[in-house]
Amino acid sequence: MSVAVSDDGLLVPPGGAPLVVEIDGHYVWSLTPARDGSPASGGVLVPWPGVLKPYLSGRGRVRVTDPSGAEILYDDEVGLGSGRGALAVIDRSGHRLSVDKVGHLARSFADTDDTVRQEILAGTRRAIDDLREHAGVAAYLNYGALLGAIREGRMLAHDSDTDLCYLSDHTSPADIVLESYRITRAMRARGWRVLRMSGGDVKLLLPLSDGRVCHIDVFAAFYVEGTFFQLGNRSGTLPREAIEPFSTITLHGHEFPAPRDPEAMLAFLYGPQWRTPDPSFRYADPPAGVRRLNGWLRGFRTDMGRWTELYNGPRRAAIPNGPSTFAQWVAPQLGDLPVLDVGTGTGRDALWFARSGRRTGAVDFSRGALGVVRRRARRAGLSVEVDQLILGELRSTLAHGARLARDPHHLYARHLVDCLDADALAQLWQLARMALRPGGGRLFLEFAVSPELSPGDVRAAIEESGGVVESLTTGPGEDLFDLPLPAVCRIRAAWPALTPQPASKEIR
């Protein structure tokens, strides 16, 4: 049976064997028809991943093969989308991108030259040394880096980062989190940029000479009541003797610590077929273990990847640069106080506020968004205080709330309420209560009205948290891309200062 390529995806023969997709000789994606597709006339239709769709417009040669490349199922020039221009999945600097193991676009090792590969390996070795000498934990190579070293004697062509784990002596999740934050502080003191992913998982950001930043993941591993847990999401049975004392492996001339029994670790991670290459592999984690790890260590970064893909990808160009109509409505009400744009996105409104000479801050939980705002502010010569705020992580909310309580601001949030779950929304009210009550600032909200989010519900939540809704209007509006919405709600709210209560008289 033949393969067909269209805007909808790939029509392929049914089966459980993985397939590899290349465009003009460059790897872009791996799939398994039985898992990723649905029955269609003539075979199985596997839709293009959402992260690829913005790039699939133009003409190029598409090739579909088995993982080894020996069996070619399709190899022809196609036109997708408009059919004009080159069909290429590349970043703004022209570097090739592919879909990684968690569904994000990244630059794989297959498109990395040897000089940069050596930088990655040397940086990974330095991370291991710093973790041992300055953070007090012994890290070992794991996941794709370990698999590549043991199975192929090299980095996996379709991988895009390196992975380290450390086996904690702690058995309480609370102690695991405290240890992880201690590690973060120690590594930052060594000059590393650190991105926290959960209570037991951080990324070390390694700048490379080709302009990109490689991620070195550092995962906690630990035992609780006899069960082995390893971020991200692995859990089950693996004896401590399979990990410690460490063995040693060599990867592209660099020596790394590894689990004592690397084959046992790889079978635990990838199953008994780990020796068979499968670039489309996905983990099948025990639901009970995932639930426990989520409850212990996670819960606030679920949608991070989706927003980062938006702000780093071509769809960002569809977001207007000028001020929104909401910003223009808010501006005359600000007085002399500075304003903090919460959930700033591309910073279009924050930058407009700053252009008027107003002291302006911009916070978001997406690093992609914050990078956009910093670059735009720098190019425009504007001073905007840019920082990360993760609503849903109480530590982040309280830190910002405490700072703003000493530095009175207005809070401004356009289409933020629409995007928050119940826990994060509760922390927005917590932030407003801390930030606005001492200094007299206001919270300005605009959000899309829907059956799930009504003006009455938002008013009730504000009032329940001690706020007062001073103004509430509804009417037609615009979404993130300034496309028409039938109804948006605009709210101005305040959190009045608490009135001190007289001390009660002591009864003798």
N, C-alpha and C positions, 0 to 999 in steps of 0.2 A: 504494500500500500504506500502511496506517495504522501508527501507532506505539503500542506498549503500554508502560505504566509499572508496575512491580511491585517488591516487595522484592528480587527477584533482579537487577534492572537495567532496561535499556531494550531492548525488542524493536523493531528499526528495519529499514528496507529495506537490502539489501546495497549496498555502494558505497564509493568511496574519498574522497568529499567530506566535509569536517568538518561536525560539528553542534555547536550550542551549547545548553546546558541552563540554564534559569532556574527559580528557585523564588520565587513571589510577586514577579516582576518583577526579581529580582536574579540576576546571573550567578553560577553555581556551578561549571561544569565544561564542558570541550570534549572531543569524542571524534571518532575516525575509525572507522566501523564495520569496514572491512576490516582494519584494524590492531588494534583493541582488542577486537573481539568474536569470537564463534564461531558457526558455522551452527546454527540452531535451527528448529523448526517454525514457519513463517510469516515467517522473515527471519533476522536476525543478533541474537543476544543479547549486549549489552555490559554486563558487570556493573558495579555501582557501585564506584568506587575505595574501597579500604579506609579511607582517611582520612575519607570522607564517611559511611560506614555508621553510626558512633555517633550521628549527628545525624538519621538518616532515620527518625524516629518521630513521627507526627502527621498533620495534614491541611493541605494547602496547594495552591496552583495551580502546576502544572509546565508549562513551555513549552519546546518543542524546535523550533529554527529553524536555517536556514543562518547562516553567520557575519554576513551583512548584516542579518538579522532580517526580510528581505522574504518569504521562503518559510517558512510556519509548518506544521510537520509534526504538532505536537501542542500543545494548549492546553486543559487541563481541571484540575479539582480532583481530587486523589487522597488516599487515606489509606494511609500506609506504617507498618510496625511495628505499634504498638498502635493507631494511628489516633486517639489522644487528644492534645489540645493542638495548638499551632501547629507546622507543619513549617518549620523555619528552621535555616540553617547559620550560627550566630553564636557569638562568643566570650563569655566571662563578663561582659563589659561591654556586650553587646548589639550589637557591631559585626559586620557581614556578612563572611563568609569565603568564599573560593573556592579551587579547586585550581589551584596555580600551575604553571609550566612544568616543574618538577622533581617534581611530585606531592605537594607539601606544601600545607597550608591556610594562606592568607595573605589579607590585605586588599588587594584590587586597587585600581588607580587609578580604576576606574569608581565605586567607593564612597568616593572621597576628595574632600572639598570643596576649593574653589579655594585657600583660605587655607593648608591643610595641604600642598597641592600646591606652593605657592610655597615653603614651608619645606623641602620635599624638594629642590627645584631649587636654592635658595640654599645648602643644606647640601652638595649635590653640587659646586657651584662652589667652596665653601670647601675641600672635600676636594682638588680639583684644585690649588688654590693652595697648600695645605699640602704636598701631595706634591711640587710643584715647588720651593717655597722652602725647605722644611725636610727633605724626604726625598731630594731630588736626582733625582727622576724626573719625566718629562713624561708626564702621563696624558691620555688622550683618551676621549671618549664612545664607547660601543660596545654591542653586543648590542641588547636591546629598546629601550633609550633612543635609540640611533642609528636603529634601524628606525622607531620612532615619529616621530622628527624628520624623517627623509628621506621616508618613505612617506606619513605622515598629517599632518605638521606639528604633532604633539602627542604626549603620552605615550600609549602603547598602553593601551586601556581594561582589558585583561586582565592587564597586567603589575603587579608589586608591589614592585619595587626598581629601583635604577639601577646601571648597570654601567660601570666604568672599566677601561681597560687601559693598560699602559705597555710600551714596547718596550725591552727590556734590551740593553745592549751586550755582555753576556756570552754565551758559547756553551757553557759547561760547566754542567751541572745543579747541581753543587755550588756554583758561584758564584751561580747564580740563587737558591738557597736562602739563602745568606749575605746576599745583597742584600735578599731579602724580610724576613728578620729585622731587618736594619738599618732598613728602612722601617717595620716594626712599632714599633721602639723610638722612632723619630722621631715617628711619629703619636701614640703614647701620650704623649710629652712635650708634644705640642700639646693634650692633653686629650681625645683621641679614645678611646673604648672600642673595642678591636680584638679580633676573633675570628679565630683562625687556622683555615683550612680545609685547607691543604696547605702544601707547601714553597714554593708560588708563588702562593698565593691567600688573601687575607684579606678580612674584612668589617669595614667601619667602621659602628658602630652609632649611628644618628642619632635621638635622642629627639624626638618630635613632640608638639605641643600637644594632640592628641586622645588621648594616652595610649599610643599604640603606639610601636614602635621600627622605623624604616626601615633596611634594609640597603643600604649602598653597597659593592658588590663591587669589589675591586681585583685584577685579574688580571695576571700576568706574561705577556708575549709575547716570543719569542726565536727565533733561528735556530740549528739544529744541522745541520751538513753540508748546507746548502742547503734544508732543510725548515723551514717556518714552523710553530711551535707556539704555541698560545695557550690558557691555562687559561680555562674548563674544557674539556678534551678535544679542542679543535680542532687539526687538523694537516693539512698539505698544501702546496700551492704558492700563494704570494702574494708578489709582489715587494716589497721594502722601499719602492720608490718609490710603492706604493699607500698607504703609511702616512705617510711623512715626505717633506717637511715638512708639518705639519698644515694642514688647512683649518679653517674656522670655520662653525658652524651655530647657529641660534637656536631655542630651545625654550621656549615660553610666556614669551617676553620675555627669557630668559636666554641669554647667549652662551657657547658651549662649544667647546673644541678638538675636532676630529674627524679621522679619517684623511684623507689628501690626496685619495684617491679613495673616497668612502664607498660608492658603488655597487659597486665591486670588492670591498670588505670585506663588504658585505651578501650578495653572491653567494657569496663564500667561506663565510660563516656559514650561510646559509639555502638556498643553491642558486639556480638560475636563475629560480625562480618566486617570489622573495622579495617581488615587488610585489603578489602575490595574498594577501589576508589569510587566515590559518589559525591561529586561536587554539589548535588542538589540535596544533600543530607539535611534532615531536620531532626532535632531532639524529640524524643517521646518521653517527657518527664512524668513521673508519678504525680497525679493530681494532688494527692494528700501532701506530698513533700512541697510542691509549689505553693499550696495554700499556707503551709506553715512558714515557709521562707517569706512569702508576701506579708504575713501578719507580723513576723519578727523584724524584718529588715527593709521592707519596701513600701510601696503604695503611692508615691507622689510623682513618678516620672513616666506614667503609662503612655502619654501622648507626645513625649519629648521628640521622638524620632520623626513623627509626622510633621510637626512644626518646623523642625530643623531642615527637613527636605524642602519644605515650602520656601523658607528664607534663603536657602543655598541653591535652589534650583531655578529653572527658567520661568516658572509661574509667578515668581516675585515681581517680574517686570509688569504684570497686570495690575499690581497694587499702585494706585495713584501716588504721586509725590507731594502734591499740594495739600493744604489743610482740609480736613473734613468739615462738613457743615456743622457737626457737633462742636468741634474745636472753635469755630467762629461764633457759635452760640454761647460757649462757655467763657471766652476771653473777656468780655466786658464785665463779668461777674467776679474776676479774680482779685481785684484790688492790688495791693502791694506784695502779697505773699507769693513765694515761689510755688511751683506746681510740680508734682511728681506724676508722670504718665505711667500707670500701672498696666502691664501687658502692652508694652509700647509697639511691638511688631517691628515694622520698618522705621519707626520713629518719625513718621510724616508729621504728626501733630506736635510731638515734643520739639522737633527742629523748628517748626513754625513758631511755637511759643518762645523758643530761645532767640529767634531772629528779632523779636520785639524788644530784646534786652532783658527779658525776664529770666531770673535764675530758674533753671529747669533741670529736672532729673528724669531718667528713663529706666524702668526696670522691666524685665521679662524673665521667664524661666527657660527660654530657648537661647542657647549660646549663638545659634545662627542669627537670630534677631539682634542680639547685642552686638555682634560683629558688624552687621549692616549699619546700625545706628552709629557706632564709633567711626566707621569709615566715612559715612556721610557727614558727620559733624566735623571731622578733621578736614575733609575737602572744602567744606563751607566756612571753615574758620570759626566754628561755633563752640562754645563751652557748654557741654551737656554732661551731667554726672550720670554715668551708665553703670548699672550693677545688676547682678542676678538676684531675683526674688522667686522662690519656689513656694507658692501657695499650696499647702498640702504637707509641707515639711515644717512643723511647728517651730523648729530651731531657727529656720530662715525668717519666718514671719515675725517671731518675737524680736530677733536682732534688728530688723528694719523698724519695727514698731517702737522699740526703745530709742533708736537713733532719732526718729522723726518726732518723738515726744519732746526732745530737747531742741528741735529745729523745726518750728512750725511750717507746715506746707498745706496746700490743697492737694487732694488726691483726684486724679482724672483717669477714668477707665472706659474706653469705648470698645464695645463688643468683647468684653472680658467675662462678664457675668454669664453670657451665653455658653462659654467654653468650660466652665468650672463644674466639678462634681460637688456633692453636698459638703464633703469635708473641706475642700478648698474654698468653697463659698463661705463657710463658717469662719475660715481664717481671714478672708477679706474683711468681714465685719470686725474681727478681732484687731486687724491692722488699723482699720479706720478708727476704732474706739481708742486705741493707744495713741495714734498719731494726731487725731483731730481734737480730742477733748481738751488737752492743755492749751493749745494755741489758737483755737477759734477758726481753723481751716474748714473747708467743706469737701464733701465727696460728690463728684459729678459722674453720673453713670449714664451710658446709653447702651441699650441691648434690644435684640429682636424679640418681639412679643410672640409667644407660641403657646400651644396647649400645655407644654411642660414648664413654661416660664412666663408667668403673668405678672403685671405690675402690682397686683394685690399681694402676691406671694413675696415679692421683693420688698415691698413696703413693710409687710408683717415681720420679715426677717430683720430689717434695719431697726424697727421699733423694739423688737425683742432683745436686740443687742444694746439698747439704750440710746439709739439714734432718733432723730426727729426729721421727718421728710418735710422739707420746706417748699418743694415744688415738684410736681409730677405731671408730665404731659405725654400724650401718645399721638402718633400720626405717621404718615408715610416717611420712609427714610432710606438709607443706603446700607449695604453690607460692607464687608472688608474690602471688596473690589469696587465700591461705589455703585454696585448694581442695585436696582430698586428693590426695596422691601415694603410690603403692604403696611406694616406697623412696627414702629420702634417706640420704646419708652425712654424718656429722659427724666432723670431724677437729680435733685440737689438735696443733700442731706447734711445734717450737722449732729455732732455729739456734744451736747452741753456739758459744761464742767459740773462735777458733782458738788452739791452744796454740803459743806461740813455740818455734821449733826452735833448739837450740843451734848456735852458729856452728861451722862446720867448722874443724879445725885446719889451719893452713897447713903444707904439706910443703916442707921446704927441701932 
